[in-house]
């Protein structure tokens, strides 16, 4: 489980917000995800130049959480 209080998460959240204009929607990240897995997915998003999290975590566009 990822904690918003984790310094690594705060740094990752800053990078994500700078790149994609929003904060990481932590409530939509599976509880089984690790900070290292999230780092990899966001790194892959930055390299791709687009937010891959909705695809990787299978978020449904018309559902509000």
Residue frames as a rotation matrix with the C-alpha (Angstrom) as fourth column:
UNK 1
0.578 0.816 0.000 0.00
0.816 -0.578 0.000 0.00
0.000 0.000 -1.000 0.00
UNK 2
-0.362 -0.691 0.625 1.29
0.690 -0.650 -0.319 3.43
0.627 0.316 0.712 -0.91
UNK 3
0.193 0.356 -0.914 1.25
0.903 -0.428 0.024 6.18
-0.383 -0.831 -0.404 1.67
UNK 4
0.673 0.122 0.729 0.76
0.484 -0.819 -0.310 9.82
0.560 0.561 -0.610 0.72
UNK 5
0.937 -0.346 0.053 3.07
-0.252 -0.561 0.788 10.65
-0.243 -0.752 -0.613 3.63
UNK 6
0.444 -0.799 0.405 5.98
0.711 0.589 0.384 8.80
-0.546 0.117 0.830 1.98
UNK 7
0.098 -0.502 -0.859 8.63
-0.232 -0.851 0.471 11.26
-0.968 0.153 -0.200 0.77
UNK 8
-0.852 -0.418 0.314 9.13
0.162 0.360 0.919 9.21
-0.497 0.834 -0.239 -2.42
UNK 9
-0.114 0.896 0.429 5.40
0.980 0.174 -0.102 9.48
-0.165 0.409 -0.897 -3.17
UNK 10
0.542 0.331 -0.773 5.44
0.326 -0.930 -0.169 13.24
-0.774 -0.161 -0.612 -2.65
UNK 11
-0.405 -0.761 -0.507 8.32
-0.322 -0.400 0.858 13.62
-0.856 0.511 -0.083 -5.11
UNK 12
-0.823 0.151 0.548 6.58
0.514 0.610 0.603 11.33
-0.244 0.778 -0.580 -7.60
UNK 13
0.216 0.973 -0.086 3.35
0.888 -0.232 -0.396 13.27
-0.405 0.009 -0.914 -7.21
UNK 14
0.237 -0.228 -0.944 5.20
-0.102 -0.973 0.209 16.52
-0.966 0.046 -0.254 -7.93
UNK 15
-0.807 -0.588 -0.064 6.68
-0.163 0.118 0.980 15.07
-0.568 0.800 -0.191 -11.14
UNK 16
-0.549 0.689 0.474 3.32
0.822 0.549 0.153 13.69
-0.155 0.473 -0.867 -12.22
UNK 17
0.412 0.748 -0.520 1.53
0.638 -0.644 -0.422 16.98
-0.651 -0.158 -0.743 -11.55
UNK 18
-0.147 -0.560 -0.815 4.16
-0.309 -0.757 0.576 18.92
-0.940 0.337 -0.062 -13.49
UNK 19
-0.945 -0.308 0.109 3.84
-0.024 0.399 0.916 16.60
-0.326 0.864 -0.385 -16.47
UNK 20
-0.695 0.706 0.135 0.09
0.616 0.487 0.619 15.98
0.371 0.513 -0.774 -16.52
UNK 21
-0.642 0.391 0.659 -1.48
-0.281 -0.920 0.272 18.90
0.713 -0.011 0.701 -14.66
UNK 22
0.540 0.805 0.247 -3.10
-0.577 0.140 0.805 16.86
0.613 -0.577 0.540 -11.92
UNK 23
-0.222 -0.575 0.788 -2.11
-0.960 0.272 -0.071 14.96
-0.173 -0.772 -0.612 -8.82
UNK 24
-0.838 -0.088 -0.538 -1.87
-0.214 0.961 0.177 11.18
0.501 0.264 -0.824 -8.72
UNK 25
0.149 0.949 0.280 -5.37
-0.834 -0.032 0.552 9.90
0.532 -0.315 0.786 -7.92
UNK 26
-0.753 -0.622 0.216 -4.15
-0.626 0.575 -0.527 7.65
0.203 -0.532 -0.822 -5.12
UNK 27
-0.179 0.776 0.605 -7.66
-0.641 0.374 -0.670 6.37
-0.746 -0.508 0.431 -4.43
UNK 28
0.760 0.498 -0.418 -7.63
-0.624 0.379 -0.683 4.80
-0.181 0.780 0.599 -7.90
UNK 29
-0.201 -0.876 -0.439 -4.30
-0.808 0.402 -0.431 3.01
0.554 0.267 -0.788 -7.50
UNK 30
0.536 0.432 -0.725 -4.76
-0.037 0.871 0.490 -0.63
0.843 -0.236 0.483 -6.42
UNK 31
0.798 -0.178 0.575 -3.88
-0.601 -0.173 0.780 -1.25
-0.040 -0.969 -0.245 -2.78
UNK 32
0.794 -0.494 0.355 -1.52
0.399 0.864 0.308 -4.02
-0.459 -0.102 0.883 -3.91
UNK 33
0.693 -0.549 0.467 0.63
0.310 -0.358 -0.881 -1.57
0.651 0.755 -0.078 -5.93
UNK 34
0.303 -0.704 -0.643 4.04
0.891 -0.030 0.453 -0.71
-0.338 -0.710 0.618 -4.53
UNK 35
0.625 -0.167 -0.763 5.79
-0.136 -0.985 0.105 2.65
-0.769 0.038 -0.638 -4.66
UNK 36
-0.502 -0.864 0.030 8.41
-0.172 0.134 0.976 1.06
-0.847 0.485 -0.216 -6.93
UNK 37
-0.407 0.442 0.799 5.71
0.842 0.521 0.141 -0.18
-0.354 0.730 -0.584 -9.33
UNK 38
0.701 0.677 -0.222 4.07
0.576 -0.722 -0.384 3.24
-0.420 0.141 -0.896 -9.36
UNK 39
0.158 -0.748 -0.644 7.45
-0.301 -0.658 0.691 4.89
-0.941 0.084 -0.329 -10.01
UNK 40
-0.719 -0.454 0.526 7.98
0.290 0.491 0.821 2.58
-0.631 0.743 -0.222 -13.00
UNK 41
-0.003 0.816 0.578 4.53
0.977 0.125 -0.172 3.28
-0.212 0.565 -0.798 -14.43
UNK 42
0.804 0.259 -0.536 4.91
0.216 -0.966 -0.142 7.03
-0.555 -0.002 -0.832 -14.08
UNK 43
-0.219 -0.934 -0.282 8.43
-0.238 -0.229 0.944 6.89
-0.946 0.273 -0.172 -15.51
UNK 44
-0.611 0.057 0.790 7.02
0.675 0.558 0.482 4.98
-0.413 0.828 -0.380 -18.50
UNK 45
0.518 0.854 0.056 4.31
0.802 -0.461 -0.379 7.66
-0.298 0.242 -0.924 -18.82
UNK 46
0.511 -0.398 -0.762 6.89
-0.163 -0.915 0.369 10.44
-0.844 -0.064 -0.533 -18.82
UNK 47
-0.609 -0.769 0.195 8.96
-0.007 0.251 0.968 8.66
-0.793 0.588 -0.159 -21.47
UNK 48
-0.394 0.556 0.732 5.85
0.894 0.417 0.165 8.05
-0.213 0.720 -0.661 -23.60
UNK 49
-0.994 -0.007 0.112 4.77
0.030 -0.977 0.212 11.68
0.108 0.215 0.971 -23.19
UNK 50
-0.172 0.980 0.097 1.26
-0.526 -0.175 0.833 10.69
0.833 0.092 0.545 -22.11
UNK 51
-0.318 0.156 0.935 -0.45
-0.928 0.149 -0.341 9.54
-0.193 -0.976 0.097 -18.95
UNK 52
-0.500 0.044 -0.865 -0.50
-0.419 0.862 0.286 5.74
0.758 0.506 -0.412 -19.11
UNK 53
-0.936 0.064 0.347 -2.00
-0.312 0.313 -0.897 5.20
-0.166 -0.948 -0.273 -15.64
UNK 54
-0.012 1.000 0.020 -5.64
-0.875 0.000 -0.483 5.00
-0.483 -0.023 0.875 -16.84
UNK 55
0.375 0.088 -0.923 -4.66
-0.728 0.645 -0.234 2.23
0.575 0.759 0.305 -19.26
UNK 56
-0.556 -0.743 -0.373 -2.33
-0.334 0.610 -0.718 0.40
0.762 -0.275 -0.587 -16.89
UNK 57
-0.960 0.206 0.188 -4.78
-0.139 0.230 -0.963 0.41
-0.242 -0.951 -0.192 -14.00
UNK 58
-0.709 0.691 0.142 -7.86
0.566 0.437 0.699 0.00
0.421 0.576 -0.701 -16.22
UNK 59
-0.723 0.479 -0.498 -9.68
0.107 -0.634 -0.766 3.10
-0.683 -0.607 0.407 -15.04
UNK 60
-0.193 0.764 0.616 -13.14
0.981 0.166 0.101 3.56
-0.025 0.624 -0.781 -16.51
UNK 61
-0.841 -0.302 0.448 -13.57
0.398 -0.907 0.136 7.08
0.365 0.293 0.883 -17.91
UNK 62
-0.260 0.834 0.486 -17.21
-0.182 -0.537 0.824 7.56
0.948 0.126 0.291 -17.02
UNK 63
0.507 0.376 -0.776 -16.94
0.648 0.428 0.630 6.48
0.569 -0.822 -0.026 -13.38
UNK 64
0.145 -0.419 0.896 -16.24
-0.451 -0.834 -0.317 9.08
0.881 -0.358 -0.310 -10.73
UNK 65
0.060 -0.221 -0.973 -14.50
0.698 0.706 -0.117 7.97
0.713 -0.673 0.197 -7.56
